[in-house]
Amino acid sequence: MLRNGEQAALVTVRKASDEPLFSPVVETRVLAGPDELAFIGSPETDVGNATALARVALRHARPGVRAYVVQGRYEHVNFIWEPAPVRIRVTEVVPPEPPKLFAMAEQVVAFDEDLPPIELVADVVDIRALAAAHPAETYLLPCRGSGVDLGGEVAFLDTRPAERRDWLMVGCERSLQFHRHFYGDEPPWVDICPRRTRPLDDGLTLAKCCLLERGVEFEGSAAVVPWGSNLDEIRRALRWLTGVDTHDEAAVG
């Protein structure tokens, strides 16, 4: 970048050789002049991260500007050209809030500098809405971690209530398996599985499934991770969804 006061331009330079420490410049080309470039001071931004660059650039977007140069954390400078983040839908169950899978995906985006700019979009399966659409006197939820008030009596499968009640289970296939084992039957139930209750072909999607123990499964334009996924599995999923890794590379991690 060349800068003179408030005026700046983005220029590419080609030198004669990469071998010596100093080498003659043999070609220069202007990529963006002052009318096409915005210089942004953003001390909190990690300019080595493409998503962070895209976010700050889009906050300062204006017509005609193609290059955004950001001076960020530690006075480091980087630029992004015509920022266009990859949109990835993150399907998750709430509560608890914020959705755990979404929060973990944001962590991955923040530390993996190989990823392109990404826009994570939360697509929630809300237990409260499901319960409201299926009113019951007593609800059975998979675990106490949901911490939710459904307007009726609530029991939790992970505490294994001693008495089988006339409840509506709001859970997933694994919860149904536990119920069969504990009580010997299947209750009326409402499925909360993000993999089964949300379309996986509606653009790039990151979802999770309790029937998957470890690893990542790929299905159309979706990557599915375990319910108790770790950051490495989510990282592999995001790298495949954005084309950084191939199917085999993402599968083996």
Solvent accessible surface area in square Angstrom, and as a share of the most:
residue,aa,sasa,rsa
1,M,85,0.38
2,L,114,0.57
3,R,120,0.44
4,N,122,0.62
5,G,56,0.54
6,E,158,0.71
7,Q,107,0.47
8,A,7,0.06
9,A,18,0.14
10,L,9,0.04
11,V,29,0.17
12,T,51,0.30
13,V,86,0.49
14,R,140,0.51
15,K,86,0.37
16,A,61,0.47
17,S,40,0.26
18,D,122,0.63
19,E,158,0.71
20,P,65,0.41
21,L,158,0.78
22,F,174,0.73
23,S,23,0.15
24,P,96,0.60
25,V,88,0.50
26,V,78,0.45
27,E,80,0.36
28,T,85,0.49
29,R,145,0.53
30,V,97,0.56
31,L,57,0.28
32,A,0,0.00
33,G,17,0.17
34,P,64,0.40
35,D,129,0.67
36,E,60,0.27
37,L,8,0.04
38,A,5,0.04
39,F,59,0.24
40,I,8,0.04
41,G,59,0.57
42,S,6,0.04
43,P,105,0.66
44,E,110,0.49
45,T,10,0.06
46,D,44,0.23
47,V,10,0.06
48,G,34,0.33
49,N,6,0.03
50,A,26,0.20
51,T,4,0.02
52,A,25,0.20
53,L,8,0.04
54,A,1,0.01
55,R,114,0.41
56,V,1,0.01
57,A,0,0.00
58,L,85,0.42
59,R,155,0.57
60,H,87,0.39
61,A,57,0.44
62,R,124,0.45
63,P,134,0.84
64,G,58,0.56
65,V,16,0.09
66,R,97,0.35
67,A,0,0.00
68,Y,7,0.03
69,V,1,0.01
70,V,0,0.00
71,Q,55,0.24
72,G,3,0.03
73,R,102,0.37
74,Y,170,0.65
75,E,125,0.56
76,H,107,0.48
77,V,75,0.43
78,N,56,0.29
79,F,86,0.36
80,I,20,0.10
81,W,87,0.31
82,E,85,0.38
83,P,21,0.13
84,A,81,0.63
85,P,39,0.24
86,V,43,0.25
87,R,135,0.49
88,I,0,0.00
89,R,20,0.07
90,V,1,0.00
91,T,0,0.00
92,E,4,0.02
93,V,11,0.06
94,V,2,0.01
95,P,13,0.08
96,P,73,0.46
97,E,105,0.47
98,P,101,0.63
99,P,15,0.10
100,K,114,0.48
101,L,3,0.01
102,F,36,0.15
103,A,36,0.28
104,M,25,0.11
105,A,0,0.00
106,E,71,0.32
107,Q,97,0.43
108,V,0,0.00
109,V,6,0.03
110,A,66,0.51
111,F,105,0.44
112,D,7,0.04
113,E,108,0.48
114,D,92,0.48
115,L,6,0.03
116,P,39,0.25
117,P,24,0.15
118,I,3,0.02
119,E,86,0.38
120,L,19,0.09
121,V,37,0.21
122,A,52,0.41
123,D,28,0.15
124,V,55,0.32
125,V,4,0.02
126,D,35,0.18
127,I,5,0.02
128,R,91,0.33
129,A,61,0.47
130,L,40,0.20
131,A,3,0.03
132,A,81,0.63
133,A,70,0.55
134,H,81,0.36
135,P,113,0.71
136,A,37,0.29
137,E,157,0.70
138,T,11,0.06
139,Y,7,0.03
140,L,0,0.00
141,L,0,0.00
142,P,33,0.21
143,C,55,0.33
144,R,150,0.55
145,G,53,0.51
146,S,8,0.05
147,G,66,0.63
148,V,17,0.10
149,D,122,0.63
150,L,25,0.13
151,G,77,0.74
152,G,31,0.30
153,E,88,0.39
154,V,38,0.22
155,A,17,0.13
156,F,44,0.18
157,L,4,0.02
158,D,76,0.39
159,T,66,0.38
160,R,135,0.49
161,P,30,0.19
162,A,113,0.88
163,E,118,0.53
164,R,85,0.31
165,R,85,0.31
166,D,132,0.69
167,W,4,0.01
168,L,23,0.11
169,M,1,0.00
170,V,0,0.00
171,G,0,0.00
172,C,9,0.05
173,E,32,0.14
174,R,59,0.22
175,S,5,0.03
176,L,7,0.03
177,Q,58,0.26
178,F,101,0.42
179,H,0,0.00
180,R,95,0.35
181,H,147,0.66
182,F,56,0.23
183,Y,44,0.17
184,G,65,0.63
185,D,57,0.29
186,E,97,0.44
187,P,5,0.03
188,P,85,0.54
189,W,73,0.26
190,V,16,0.09
191,D,30,0.16
192,I,3,0.02
193,C,2,0.01
194,P,0,0.00
195,R,56,0.20
196,R,124,0.45
197,T,51,0.30
198,R,71,0.26
199,P,71,0.45
200,L,19,0.10
201,D,121,0.62
202,D,86,0.45
203,G,44,0.43
204,L,55,0.27
205,T,0,0.00
206,L,0,0.00
207,A,0,0.00
208,K,10,0.04
209,C,4,0.03
210,C,20,0.12
211,L,71,0.36
212,L,24,0.12
213,E,119,0.54
214,R,136,0.50
215,G,19,0.18
216,V,19,0.11
217,E,68,0.30
218,F,37,0.15
219,E,76,0.34
220,G,74,0.71
221,S,35,0.23
222,A,0,0.00
223,A,0,0.00
224,V,0,0.00
225,V,0,0.00
226,P,3,0.02
227,W,84,0.29
228,G,51,0.49
229,S,10,0.06
230,N,68,0.35
231,L,58,0.29
232,D,69,0.36
233,E,2,0.01
234,I,0,0.00
235,R,71,0.26
236,R,35,0.13
237,A,0,0.00
238,L,0,0.00
239,R,29,0.11
240,W,52,0.18
241,L,11,0.05
242,T,25,0.15
243,G,62,0.59
244,V,50,0.29
245,D,23,0.12
246,T,81,0.47
247,H,95,0.42
248,D,102,0.53
249,E,87,0.39
250,A,0,0.00
251,A,44,0.34
252,V,126,0.72
253,G,67,0.64
